[in-house]
């Protein structure tokens, strides 16, 4: 089962993530938050709310109830590495 084992909030909407298979990298959430039409996601554009991110249930969770599937986060980390 894929899961996030470590996260470190870096700058603004950027989070460093490590997975239980050893993969790691950073995700900049700003673009995703801006293009998502759901209000609960868009709330996280408020940096104070975004900074409530924490590790829970093998993924990233926020105080407003938002979480992302670890598989989605994994894809984002891989995509960022392929761009670099």
C-alpha positions in Angstrom: 0.0 0.0 0.0 1.5 3.3 -1.1 1.7 6.0 1.6 3.3 9.2 2.5 5.8 8.8 5.4 7.2 12.3 5.7 6.2 15.8 4.7 7.8 19.2 5.2 6.1 22.4 4.3 8.6 24.5 2.4 7.7 27.8 0.8 4.1 29.1 0.1 2.3 26.1 -1.5 5.4 23.9 -1.8 5.6 20.6 0.2 8.4 18.1 0.2 7.1 14.5 0.4 8.6 11.1 1.0 6.8 7.8 0.3 7.1 4.4 1.8 8.8 3.0 -1.3 11.7 5.6 -1.0 10.5 8.0 -3.7 10.5 11.6 -2.7 10.2 15.1 -4.2 8.3 18.4 -4.0 4.9 19.4 -5.1 3.8 23.0 -5.7 0.1 23.0 -5.1 -0.6 26.5 -6.2 -1.6 25.7 -9.8 -3.8 22.8 -8.8 -5.6 24.9 -6.1 -6.2 27.8 -8.6 -7.7 25.6 -11.3 -9.9 23.5 -9.1 -13.5 24.7 -9.0 -14.5 23.2 -5.7 -14.8 25.7 -2.9 -13.2 23.4 -0.2 -10.1 23.1 -2.4 -10.0 26.8 -3.2 -10.1 27.7 0.5 -6.5 26.4 0.6 -5.4 29.3 -1.5 -5.4 31.2 1.8 -1.8 30.5 2.9 -2.8 30.4 6.6 -5.3 27.6 5.8 -2.8 25.8 3.5 -0.2 25.8 6.2 -2.4 23.6 8.4 -1.2 20.7 6.2 -0.2 17.6 8.2 0.5 13.9 7.7 -2.5 11.7 8.4 -3.9 8.4 7.0 -0.8 7.9 4.8 -1.3 11.2 3.0 -1.5 15.0 3.3 -4.5 16.3 5.2 -5.7 19.8 6.0 -7.9 21.2 8.8 -10.8 21.9 6.5 -11.1 18.2 5.7 -9.2 18.1 2.3 -6.9 15.3 1.6 -5.3 13.9 -1.6 -4.9 10.3 -2.4 -1.3 9.2 -2.0 -1.4 7.8 -5.5 -2.2 11.3 -6.9 0.6 12.8 -4.8 3.0 10.1 -6.1 2.0 11.0 -9.7 2.7 14.6 -9.0 6.2 13.9 -7.6 7.0 11.8 -10.6 5.7 14.4 -13.0 7.8 17.1 -11.3 11.0 14.9 -11.7 10.2 14.3 -15.3 10.0 18.1 -16.0 13.3 18.8 -14.2 
